[in-house]
């Protein structure tokens, strides 16, 4: 198995370290929002390294919705490209860790449903979409 390479973004690396270091009992909310996050473990498409990314917790039954918002930045977050290349991921939701397969949503009706759930869980997503010209990618992670 490849080595884990922490994010170069300081707060991301610290959150993953706290979340994983406590086995999912600490660091489970996004900074100042207090809203729950999951840790998505994925494979770097170029490096092959293990990467870990905290994302907002958006659930739809036994699946997770993963939103590539990056705060409305003009470019997608790197994890989007990683999942497109390597869709097999692990999700830690507090103390529960399971294997998933991610797929990018392309169907309009499915995307609309996932977007509504996402904005309900984290209202700033709507603002983020308004800030950028790109269509924010949305993935569904289904249990393996």
QUILINGI-V805538 format. One record per backbone hydrogen bond with DSSP energy under -1.0 kcal/mol. NH is the residue of the N-H (numbers start at 1). CO is the residue of the C=O. If there is no record, write none. Layout:
# QUILINGI-V805538
nh co
NH CO
NH CO
This chain:
# QUILINGI-V805538
nh co
5 50
13 9
14 10
15 11
16 12
17 13
18 14
19 15
20 16
21 17
22 18
23 20
24 19
30 35
33 30
34 30
37 28
38 55
39 92
40 53
41 90
42 51
44 49
48 44
50 3
51 42
53 40
55 38
57 36
60 63
63 60
64 141
65 58
66 139
68 137
69 67
72 69
73 70
80 77
82 78
83 79
84 80
85 81
86 82
89 100
90 41
91 98
92 39
93 96
96 93
98 91
100 89
101 142
102 87
103 140
105 138
111 107
112 108
113 109
114 110
115 111
116 112
117 113
118 114
119 115
120 116
121 117
122 118
125 122
126 123
128 124
129 125
130 126
131 127
139 66
140 103
141 64
142 101
144 99
